[in-house]
Amino acid sequence: MSGWEIFTWISVIILGFGSIIVFILFLKDVPELLKKSEKEPS
């Protein structure tokens, strides 16, 4: 494996885990966001 391949795989793994973590945090916040949007109609 060349340096570029290793760098590509590391970046793919980091971006993949990062997006999954952000998605989980977003799912946790969805109920609060829905409550806020119901209280304050924009």
N, C-alpha and C positions, 0 to 999 in steps of 0.2 A: 504493500500500500504506500502511496506517495503522501507527502505532507498535505497536499490539497485534499485528498480523499479523507484523511483523518480530520482535518479542519472542517470539511463539509459535514461529516457525520456528527461531530461534536456540536456544531451549530444547529443541525437538524434536531438533535436530542434536546438541546437547551430550549429551542423555540417550541418544540412539541410539549415538553413538560411545562414550560411557561404558559402556553395557551390553555393547557388542561387546568392548571392552578387558577388562572384568571377565570375560566369558565365555571369552576366549582365555587369560587368566591362570588361570582355573579349570581349563580343559582341560590346561594345562601341569602343574598341581598334582595332577590326578587320579591318575596312577600312584603318586606318593608317598603320597597319602591311602590308596590301596588297600593299599600295602605296610604302612603303619602299622596299618591295621585288621586285616590278617592276623596281624601280630605280636602285637597287643594286642587279644584278643577282648573287646568291651565287653559 
